[in-house]
Amino acid sequence: MSVVLSPKKLAQIKKHDFTKELKDFEYETKFDIQDNKFSSLEILKKIRRCFDENKRFILCEIKDGDKLITRVSFFFGDNTEYSLFRYRGVRMVKVKKHKIVKGVPFRIFKNIEQLVIDKDNFSKLSKKVSHRFKRHNYRLVKLDKFLKEKSSLVHIGEMVKNRVKDFVFDANDGRIYAVAVTFCRSRNKIQKQLEIEYAGYLPPLRNKRRGAEKQVIAGVQDLSQHIYSCFPKMLRPSVERKFEFVKKASPEI
């Protein structure tokens, strides 16, 4: 029995108003985009066509792809990646440790992830944005103090990220996945990727908690396979992180 996506639930997903299991982790696949003609939004519009006739994966199209352009600075220390950026005007640091899960047909990133958010910025957020963080593991701090305490970190480099995305609802169990196209530029190099990531769920979730990680990974694999089968020439499976891309683009590293 499938989960019905009502107009109310669709609007809730588009608003980013949902929660997530396993908040300490992100699960995603990456694909390099083999195309030099189209913009990030044009690529996303092409991918949207994959869902025209699909009954399991239901597209939740976001206006203008929820476009985000931000400058990201990368740092490294204690086998941990730190990235400093602004999201919708809020300063934050994403703290990550990476792991790749060997799977079929694609390798999946299982990243330990936490957001460290400037509490002064966060307190000024409007209700239109603040609910987006409830599916993340985050803590509020004085960010300048936090950065000062991390002064021993090695600066790797910077990039400008142009990201557009939609959500996809899985009618099999009620889980939600983000389908994001990212164009990143660092110095004179550019990285174009498609990322398919588990984003959360809307209650009630079938089979919640029991075997959650296995179900999430299977869902990421199934959705990734569906999109890849639509564009086998445009997409190439990849394990290149943003961090690695910026490091390669920075000659001093």
N, C-alpha and C positions, 0 to 999 in steps of 0.2 A: 504494500500500500504506500503510495507516494504522499509527500507532504505538499499541501496546496499553498501556493503563493498568492495571497489575496492582494487587492490593490492597497490595502492598509499596510500589509507587511512589505510590499514593494517600496512604498514611500518611506518606510522606516529604514530599509536597507540603504536606499539612496541618500538618506540623511546621515548615514554612518551611526545609527542609533541601535547598536546591538553589542553583545558581549562575546567572550571567547573562552574556550577551554585552554588549559596549558599556556597560561599567559607569559610564563618565563621563556617560552620558545617561539621561534618562527619556523615554519616549514614551507619551503618554496623550491621551484625549479627555475632555471634560467636558460634562455635561448639567445644566441647572437642573431641579430636581424641582418640578413643579407640583402640589403636594399639601400640604394643611395638617392632614390628619386623622391620618396614621400616623406612628409613631416611626421612627427610622433602621433598627432591626432589622426592623420590620414591612415597610418598603419593600424591604429586602434579601430578605426571605422571598417577597415578590411576584415579585421578579426571578428568584429561584431556579426558578420555574415555567417560565421560558423554556427550560430545559435538560432537561425531562422526556423529550422525544422526539428530542433532537438527538444525532446520532451523531458529529459532528465536534467540537463543543464539549462537554466533559464537566465537569460541576460537581464541584468539590472543596469540599464544604460544611464550614466551620469552626465548631466549637461556639460558640454565642452570637455568631457573627460576629467572633471575635477582638477583642471590643470594647475600644476605647481612648478614654479621656477625658483630655485634656491641655491645659494653658494654653500658648499660643504668643505670644511677643513678636517683633515684626517690626522690622527695622532696614534702612537702605538707604545705600549709598555706592559710588562707583566703578562705577555702572551694574550693581550686584550687589545681590541680595536676601539678607538674612540672617534666619533665624528660629531663635530660641532656645526649647528645650522639653525636656521629659523623656520618654523612651521607656522604658517598663517600669523606671522608676527611674533611668535613665541620662541625665545632662545632655549635651546636644549642640547643635550649631548646624548647620543645613542651609544651605549656600551655593549659590545658584542664579543662573543667567543664563537668561532665557527667549527662546525662539524659537518661532514658529508656522509649521508646514509646511502650505501649502495643499494639500488633498487632496480626494478624492471618496469618499464624500459628506460627510465631516466634516474640519474643520481639526484638525490634530494638534499638540499641544505637544511640541516637542523641546527639553528643558531640559538645560543643562549643570549637573550636580549633584555635590556632594561633601558628605559628613558629617564634621564636626570633633567628635570625641567626647572627653569627659573621661576620661583614661586611668585615673585612680583609681577612678572609677565602673565603668569597663569591666572592670577587673581583678577586681571583686567579683561580676561577673555569673555566674550559674549556667550550666551547659552547656545548660539548657533554653532559654536565650535567646540566648547569644552566637553560635550558628551562623547566626542570622537575618541577620547583617551580612556574610556572605561574598559576597553578591550585590551589595554596594554598594561604591562607591569611598569609602573613609574613611581618616582618619588620627587617631591618638591623641595628645592634647596635654594640657598643663595648661590647662584651659579658662578658669580665672580670668585667667591670664596672657594667653591669646588674646583674651579680651574686653577686657582693659585696653589691649592694643595696637590694638583697634578702637574706641577711645573716641570717635573723630571721626564715627562712623556716626550717622545721624539716626534717632531712634526714631519709628516710624510709628504703632504702636498694638499692642493685644493682642486675642486672641480665645480662646475656649474651644472646642476641637474635640472633637466626639463622632463617632467613626468606627467603622463595622463593615464587614467585608469577607469575601469568599470568594475562592478561586482557581478559575480555569477552565483546563482542560488542552485543548490543541488536538491532536487525534489526527492531523491532517495532517502535523505535523512535530515534535511533542514540546515545543513552547513553552508557557509558562504565563503567564496574565494575572491580574491582581488586579482584582476588581470591588468597588469601595468606595463606600459611602454615607456622606457626611459632612454633619453638621449643625454649623455653626459660628455662634457668637454673639459679637458685638462691640458693646458698649454696648447699645443697644436694637434692633439689627438682627440678622437671622438669614439665613444663606445655607445652602440645602439643595442639595447636588449629588451626582450619580453620576459617579464617575471610573473609567475603564477604562484600565488601564496594563499595559504589558509588564513582567513580573516576573522571567522567567528561563526556565530549561529543565532538564530531566533528561537526562543523557547516556544513550544516544548521540543526538545531535541530527542529523536529516537536513539535508543541505546546509549544515552549519555553516560560518560565516564567509563563504562566497561569497554576496555580495549580502545580507548579514545585515540591514542597516538597511532595505532595501527589503522584505524578508520580514516584518520586525517591524512596519513601518508597515502593510503589507497585512493582517497578522493583527489589529492593533488596529482597523483599519477594518472588517474582516469581523465581528468580535465586537461592535463598537459598533453596526453596522447590524442585527445579529440582535436585540440587546436593544432597540434603538430601535423596531424594527418590532413588537415585542410591546407597547410602551407609548408610542405616538405622541402621546397626549394628556397623559401624565404627564411626559414628558421633552422638554426643549427644548435643542438644541445651544447651548453656551456657550463663551466664551473668558475668562470672569472668573476671575482668579486669587484665591487666598486673600489675597494681599498687597493687591490692588486693593480687595477687599471691606473689609478692615480700614481701609485708607486712606480710603475713602468714609465709614466709620462714625466716623472720628476728626475732629471739627470743627476741631481746631487745625492740621491739616495743609492 
